[in-house]
Amino acid sequence: MSAHLQPATDGASGRLRLVLASANPDKVAEIQVIVAEAAGDRVELVPRPSQVPDVEETGATLHDNARLKALTLCQATGLPAVADDTGLEVDALDGAPGVYSARFSGPDATYTTNVAKLLDELQRRGALDPSRRRARFRTVALACWPDGSELVAEGALDGTIAAGPRGQAGFGYDPVFIPDEGDGRTLAQMSAQEKHAVSHRGRAFRALAAGLASSAAGRLR
């Protein structure tokens, strides 16, 4: 299925236009803010066309899934595309849920059911002390172009899984993730600005945005 969008580079403004593969509105909102802050008006992220279906995440790694999603959108639209995949890796669970983080509690997973399963699994393994609840978020952000070129960036954030959910902001596992680079609050207790400053996604997309901004300048020469 193809979708026709405007050209990838606006020669008048010098702006690089890319399709954002994610259909998760929470993630899209975060990425838009992070990229805008990092690249200004040199990079424009446009929403995934509604007629392009969800991409099944069948990759074995975060990198595989990010590439799969970006390539699918690139082929469907003819524009460069941006995608990411994020995983929560918990030491006491041997790195799980990892690449399955979004669907940890099953095919009908929600943020709430994923968090509940995570806490249940930690309790089942007797990982009650904070020292046994170490974890990290990892994000792989990837942009690809119709000519086959790619740009990849990664970001990570170490922390501890809280005993229970705290905070109303953020999404996903944010209510139970206490970052090391903080004051003991979960990501869901932080403002968006505080979270973006330290988060795995913020780090990955700031690095990617810097590369995209350079690419935009280079492709106009």
N, C-alpha and C positions, 0 to 999 in steps of 0.2 A: 504494500500500500504506500503510495507516495503522497506527499503534501508539498505544495509549492509555496515557498516563502521568499522574502526579499533577499538580494545578494548578500554574500558573507561579509563584504567590506563596503562601508559607506565612504566613498572617496572624498566627499565634501567634508565630513566630520572627522575622518580618520578612525572611525569606530569599527571594531571587529564584532560582528554579530554571530552568536552561537545559540544553538537550541539546547535548552536544559532538559535532560532526559527524565529527571525525577517527576513523579506524579504525586509525591507526598507533599501536601501543602505546607506542613511545618518545616520540612527540610528545605523546600524551595524558598520560603521566606528567609530562612537563615542564610542560605547561599547568596541570595540576591543582595542582602545587606553586606555580607562579608566582601563580596567581589566589588560592589560599588565603592566601599570604603578603601579597598586596596588598589583598584584600577581606575576609579573615577569614571569619566564618560568615554574612556578608550575602549571599554568592553561592554557590550550589551547582551544580556541573556534573555532570550525569548522563550515563552512557554512551549512545552511539547504540544504539537497539534492534537486536538481531541480525537481525530480519526486514527492516530497511531496507537495501537493497543499496548498494554503493559508488556514489558519484556520479562520473560521468565528467567530468574537468576539461577542458572544451572552450573555456574563456575565453581571450581574447587577452592578458589582464593578470592579475597577482596579485589585484587587486581583483575582477575578474570571477569568478575561480575561488572566492574566498572567499565572495562573495555567492551564487553558484550552489549551493555546498555548504550554506550556512546556510539558504537558502530551501527547498531540498529537504527538509531535516530539519524545518524549521518546518512545512511543509505536511504532512509525513508524521505528525507527532506532535501538532500543535496547540499546541506549546509554543514559546517563544522558543528560538532556537538560536544556537550560536557556532561559527564556522569560521575557519580561517586558510589562507593560502597563502604559501609562502616560496620565494624564488628566490635563487640564487647568481649574481651578475653579475660576469664576469671581463673586464677591460678588453681584454686581448690577444685575447679570443675575441669581441670586438664585443658584449659584454653577455651572451653565452651562458654557461651553459645557461638562465639566467633562468627563465621560466615553465615550462620543460621540465626543471627540475633533478631532479625525482624520477624521471623516465624518460629521462634523458640518454643512457643506453647501450642504450635499446630497450624494448620492451613487457615484457620479463622482467628489467628492471633490478634490481640489488641495490645496496646501499651500496658494496660492493667494486668492482663493475663500473663504477659511475658515477665513482668516484674514479679508477680506472685510465684511463678514457676521458679524464677531465679532464687528468690528467698527460700522457697521450699527445698530446692536442691542443696543449697548451702546448709540449711538446718539438718537435712537428712545425712549429710556427710560430716556433721559435727563441727562445721566451720563457723563457730560463734564468736570467737575472739577476732578483733580487727586485724590482727597479724595474719590470720588465716583467710581473710576476705580481700586479699590484694587483687587488683584487676587493672586493666588498661583499655581505653578506647583507641581504636586505630581507624583512620580514614584514608582511603586511596581515592584521589580525584584525578580524572583523566579527560583530556580533550583530544578529539581526533578530527582529521580533515578528510575530505573526499579523495585527496591524492594519497592517502594512506599514512601520512605523518601523524605523530602523536606527541602529546606533552603530558607527563605524569608527575604528580606531587603526592607526598604522604604527610600525615600528621598523627601524632600520638599524644595521649594524656594518661598518666598513671594516677591511681587512686585506690580507694577502698570502698567496698560495698557496705552501705549503712544497714542497720538492723531493720529498718522499715522506711517507707517512703516519707520524704519531707519536702515541702515546697509545692507551689502551684504552677511555676513557670516551666519552660522547656517542654520536652516530650521524650518518648521512649523510656530509656533507663535513667534519665536525668534525676528523678526523685530519689534514687538510691545510690547515686555515684558521688562520692566525696573526693574531689581532686586534691592531690598533694599540694598543688600550687594554689592554696586558698586558705580560708580561715576556719575550716571545719563545716562549712555549709555544703549542701549538695548543689549540683548544677541547677536544680529546679528552684533553689532558694536564691539564686543570683539574678541580677538584672541581665538583660540580653547583652549589654555592652561588656559586663564582667565575664559572662560566659564566653563570648566570642574571643576575648583577649587571651584565654588560656586553652580553649577547647581544641580537640583533635581536628574537628571540621574547620575551625577558624584557621588553624595552622596550615592545613592542607590547601585550603582555597586561597589563602593569602599568597602562598608560594605559587599556586597555579595562576592566580590573577597577575602576578608579576611577569610570569612567562607569557601570558596571553597579551599583556600590554606591549611587551617587546615584539611579539609576533605581529600585532596590529601595525606597529610602526614599520616593521620590516617588510610587510606585504604591500605597503603603500609606496615603497621606494621604487 
